[in-house]
Amino acid sequence: MTHQGPHPIDRHVGLRIRMRRKELGVSQEKLAEALGLTFQQVQKYERAANRVSASKLWEVARSLQTSVSYFYEGLADNAEFGAGAPHDATAQDFLITSEGLELATSFPKIARARVRRKVLELVRTLADAEADEGRATGAAPHFAVMAPVR
């Protein structure tokens, strides 16, 4: 059985490259320059359109002041990623967007657990309402790309 699209681990590594780059405030152009690549190649790594070789991942880690293992943190049990294993990429697709990345980096900065739970409750309520609306209209579920709220 062949994979449709990038392998889940390649997607995860690409997402972690993007997250670390954004955490440090490094542009794709600056990272590309440090790696001797074009910014388009960095984009392809981040979207998992191209796989990152072991040696290039080592260079990325060095440029982004982290360890190679950082890019694999958060992976589930390897059995989940066996050949032909189904993979729901919805969360990763969202996290690759600028809104998803901003949410992922901002949410942990909310110090009070009660406030984090309330934000999560709000998001669940909105998602349920969207799903109910989609079922009522027959529309496929999706995530909307919106401008950041300031």
Order of alpha helices (4+ residues) and beta strands (2+ residues): alpha-alpha-alpha-alpha-alpha-alpha-alpha
